[in-house]
Each structure stands twice: as C-alpha cells, then as structure tokens.
Amino acid sequence: MTIAFVFPGQGAQTIGMGKALADAYPAAKAVFDEVDAALGESLSSLIWEGDIEALTLTQNAQPALMATSVAAMRALEAEGISIDKASFVAGHSLGEYSALAASGAISLADTARLLRTRGQAMQSAVPVGVGAMAALLGLDFATVKEVAAEAAADGEVVQAANDNDPTQVVVSGHKAAVERAAEIAKGRGAKRAVMLPVSAPFHCALMQPAADVMAEALAGVEIKSPAVPLIANVRADEVTSPDEIRALLVEQVTGSVRWRESVQAMAGKGVTEFWEIGAGKALSGMIRKIDRSLTSRQIGTPEDAKAAAEA
C-alpha cells in the first residue's frame, strides 16, 4: 500500500472543525495556539464558536482550514504516523499551503500569515459582484477550455479554473462571461451549470493583482525542501526545489488547479490510497470519480487518527 496525504481547499470549512483534535491532542491544540499568535487574534475562537459567514470570508477560511489540516497531521503523528509514511503530499488550491506546512517546507506561523495575505489579496483583486465562478458538470477539461474560449468576449475573462474530476470542471472570470460559458456548456451537453457562492473569481487572470502581492510576500519567507515530494497544482507533477515551489505558489493564484491530473499522476507513481487530512471529504469524493480503484480515508477527528494508526 502506497499512500498520499492530500489537503482540502476552500469550501470545507465548518464551525467546530478541529476542536475535538485540539481537545484530544496537545500537539493539535498547539497548532491553533501558534496560528492565533502568528495572526495576532483568536482565529480558533472564530473556528470553534464563531459565525459561519465570518469563517467563510476568504481571509479567515484559508488560514483556518490550514490550521485544521496541520492539527490533524499532528494528531496522526501523536498516533505514530509521521509525514514520511506518505510517498507524496498535495493540496487543492489553499490546501497546497497546508501540504507544505505539514511537510515542513514552510513554518506554521509563516503559512498562517501567507494565507491571511493571500485571502485578503484574492478578495481585493476584483470588486465584489464583478467576478464569478461556476461548476460545469458532465463535461471534460478539454471541452470546458473550448467553452471558455468561446464565452470570452470584448476583453472579458473566463477560464477553466479547477479540473476537479472527470465530471466537474469549474470556470472563473468576469460574471457575464461565466454566465455565457454556463449557457454554452449546456448546449455542449453539460448536465448542469451551477453558479458557486464565492466572493471572488479565483484561479484566473483577474487574480493577477493577488499574484503580485503573493510574489512579494513569498519572497520574504524561508522555504525548505518538503519532507516528501509535493505534487503541485499547476504542474500536476512532483516538485521538491524551494525556488520552484515559491514560483509555483505565485503561478497558482492565476493558474488552473489540475486536481484530476494530480491524482492520476500520483496513481501512476504507485499511490493506491489517499488520506484526506483536515476538514470534510470533498477530495475523497473527487478521487473516487477520478479512479474507482483508488481508496481514501478521512483524518478529521481523534477517532479517524486512531483508526488510521490501527490500520
């Protein structure tokens, strides 16, 4: 059995996530304490007893999900399962930062601050209401790229942003262009086109101002080689070089999340089991649709960590 540890992205957040881990494992509680200290506020209070709308704000959701993922990793470590049990790590969008923190490439405090900056920069890159994202269900990535090219007009941007699995590709860009893409997609055989409840058009060229902010922020942060290779979102292949990781994290802000290809790449390198570290089980659902021969398990509670150790 060859394992990859994968880390969820935005949308997995829930009030109370990680609380049981923090209560059960001092090392998990220390993660939340360190993130609070790095941000100069009690993010943990918002995560555990706050308002879901406040938690869902990009600048809060990103460091909160990362903290929960790293806390889950610390719980696994307390049960005797270290990061090098995995052959690869990968994360969906912001989850890439969680993967890098968990694998020792970026310090926890730096990761929290980077994600707070990333969330703020992504939110402010495009005025609210100007951009949008939509999930196109039932079309493959190549077809969606054609749809996006057809829908872009008069200088408006729409791009294939997330290649999640063979049945779901997300487009991102100017609201009118995304709405056009949704209509064109239906004409090309999409089963459904669902406008997503997001506050900004992530992973498209409209995020260039945020990419510029992240280039500056990442330039000032120490990045080490991860303990195990990272399968990078925009490359769908392994990377260990700190300089390459830094460049790819900047590119990731405007680039497509190639999740389907990333999972296929790990499977091609012998991975048979994926452990989803942190909140929710969205990645496990995608992985099942990408390749039904692959197995997955979620690590989000003390019970999950103990069961994984026993297995």
N, C-alpha and C positions, 0 to 999 in steps of 0.2 A: 504493500500500500504506500503510494507516494502522495503526500499532502501539500496543498497550497493554502495559505491563510489569506482570506480576502476581507476587505473592509468596506462597509456600506457608505453610501453618499447621502446627499440631502433628500429629505422626504421620509427618512426612517425615524425621525425624532418623535418621542412621546414624553409626556410628563411622568417622572418617576424612573426613567431609564437609568440603569447603573446603580440605583440606590441599594438594592439587595446585595450587589457585588461589594459596594463600599462598606456595608454593614458586616459582611461575612469575611472580608479580607482587608487587613490593614494596608497592604500594598496597593489595593484598588482605591481605598479611601485617600491614600497619599497622592494618587494621580489627580483627583478632584481638588485637593488642597493646593497642589502645585500649580494647576491651571488657574485657580482663583487668585493665587498670589501673582502669577505672571500677568494677569489681566487687571489686577488691582480692583477686583469686585467679586462678589459671591455668585459666580455663574452656577455653581452647584445648587444654590437655593432656587434659582430660576428653573433648573432642570428638574428638581425633585418636588417642588411645591409651587411653581410659578404658573403663568398663564401660557397656554399653548400658542397663542398668537405672538406673544413676545418671544417665545422659544423658537418659533418658526422664522423669525426675522433672520435673514441670511447671516448677518454678523454674529448672531448668537448660535444659530443652528450648527454652523461649521465647527467652531471650537467645542461645542457641547457634544456633538457626535464623535469627534476625535477623542475627547476625554473618556467617553463611554467605551469606545473601542479599546483604547490603551488600558483602561481599568480591567476590561475583560481579558486582555492579554496577560496582565499582572496576576489575575486570578488563575489562569492556566499555569503560569509559572509557579505559583504557590502550590499547585497540584502536581508539580514536577514536569510540566511540559514547556520546554523553552522554545524560543523563536526558531532555533535551528532544527526543530522537528519538521518544519516546513521546508520544501525544496524551493518555493517561490513565495513572494508576497505581492499582492496587487490590491488596488482600491478603486472604487468608482468615483471619479471626479475628486471631491474633497477627501474621499477615502484613501487616495494616494498619499496624502499627508499623514493619515493615521498609520498607513503601512510603513512609511518612512520613520515615524516616531517609534512605532513598535519594534522596528528592526534596528534601532539605534543610529540611524543616519542623521536625524535632526533631533536636538534635545526637546523634551516635552514642553518646556517653557517657550522656546523659540517657535515650536509648532503652533502652540496656542496663539501667540502674538501674530504669527504669519496668517493664520486662519481668520483672526479678527480683522486684520488689514485686508485680506482677500475678500471677506464678506462685505466689508464697507466699500471697497473699491468696485466690486461687481455690482453692488446696489446703486452706487452713484454714477456708474459709467453711462447709464441710459435712464432718462426721466421715466418715472412710473407711468405706465399706460402706453408708452411708445413701442416697447418690445413685447414679444410673446413667445411661448413655446407650445408645441402640440405634439402629441404622440400619434403616429400613424401606424395603425395595427393591420397586419396582414400583407405588408409589402417588404421586400428585402432592401438592403442598404443601397445597392446599385440603382434600383428603381427610384428610391427616395431622392438620391442625388440628382437624377434626371428631373424629378418633380420639382425639386428646389430650384434648379436652373431655369425651369420653365416659369416658375412663380415669381422669380426676382425680376423687377421691372422698375424703370425710372430711378435708378440709383438705390432702390430698396434692397436690403439684405435678407436672404433666408438661406440657411444652410442645414445640412444633415448634422445634427449636433451629438446625438448619442445613438450608437449602434448597439442596442441593448441585447437583443436576441433575434432569432430569425423571424419573429412575429411582431417586433416592436422597434421602430426607429423614431427618434424624436427630432423635430426640426425646430430651429430657433432663428429669430431675426425681428425685423420690423413687423408690427402687429398685422397690418394689412397684407403684407407678403406671406406671412404664416397662414393667415386665413385663406388666401388664394391657394397656397400649397395644400391645405386641407381639402379644398374643393376639387383640385386637380387630382389629388390622391384617390379620392372616392371614384373619380372617373377612370382611374388606372386599376381599380379593383381592390382598393383598401377596404377592409371590413368596417373600420371605424376611424374617425379622426377626432381625437379628444384634446381640447384646449386644456393646458395644465395650469393649476393655480400657483404660478410662480410670480415673483416680483420683478424679475429681470430676464432678458434673453441670454442665457448662459451658453458658453461654448460656440460662439460665432464671432464674426469680425467686429460686431458692435461692442465687444468687450475689450477692444484694443486699449482704451484708456486704463482699464484694470490690469491688463498685461504689463503696461508700462510701470504702473505702481508696483506690481509684484517683482518686476525685474530689479527695481531699486531695493525693495525690501529683502529679496533673496540674496542680493549682492553682499549684504551686511551680515549674513548668517553662516555659521560653520556647517558644512555638510560633509559627512563621512561616508565611506562605502557601507551600505547596509549589510547586516549580518548574513542575509540571504538575498539573492538577486531579486530586484523589483521588475515586474512586467509593467512597463509604462503605458499609460492610457493612449497617448498619441502615436506610439510606435508599435504597440501590441507585440513587443519583444523585450527580452531581458536587458537590464542596464544595471551597472554597479558603480560606474565612474561618477564621483561627486560633481564634476563640472558638467557632465551630460545630464545628470539629474536636475541640476539647477536650471539648465537651459530648457529641459522638457517641462518643468513646472511652469515656466513662463509661457511656453508654447501651448500648454494645456488650457490656459484661460480662454483662448480663442479657437483652439483645435477641437476636433471630434474626439469623444470618448469611445474608443474602439473596444468595447467590452466583449462583444461576441468573438472578435478575433483574438483578444487577450486570453479568454477561456480556452479557445481552440489551440492557441499556442502552448498553453500550459499542458493541455491534454496531449498534444503532440510531443511534449518533452517528458511524458510518462506520468503526469498527475492523474490520479483516479478519484481522489476525494478532496473536497473543498470545505474548509471550515470558515463560516461567516462570523467574524469576530466583532461583536458590538450589538447595536440595536436592530431589531427587525429581521426579516428573512427575504427581502426583495431580491438579493443577489442569488440566493438559493433557487428561487423561482425561475430567474433568468437562466441559470446554469442548467436546470432541468430541461428547459426548452432548447438550449444550445446543443446538448448531447445527453440523451437519456441514459447512457451507460455510466455517466458520472454520478457519484454520490455526494451528498453535502450534509453538514450538520451545523446548527447554530450554537454559538457560545455567547449568551447574553445574560445568563443567570448563574448563581452558585451551583445549582443542580446541573446545568449544562457543563460547567467546568469539571465537576466531579465525575459525571458520566463519561466525558471525553477521556479523563485520566484512567478510568476503569477500562475503557475500551482499548 
